[in-house]
């Protein structure tokens, strides 16, 4: 494991309290909802960021782990803010999930990272998809 990779993992884990890495090399980002991604196939900082966007955006955007709406809203806001702190940018997590979630478009995920998280890239993708309907 190289230094840059280790520092990126440390940065991510520090942004999400109670997060940890288990014996299967999975980063459990939000234990409450078992929001995780596998470190297998990750070798760079960009790989970690891509996995977070592809595999953790759904729970941050859509999960309802509590019975009370107020607590679910707090869950959404807190985890969205943690992700934004990690990325160093404000993002629209709902659009990120729609365009990148569940690994739907790995190439676009890496383009989004390379663009320094330019939301216009994803908004353009959404607009193009809407015209196809």
Beta strands, then each sheet from edge to edge (+ up, - down):
strand 1: 20-21
strand 2: 26-30
strand 3: 35-38
sheet 1: 1+ 2- 3+
end
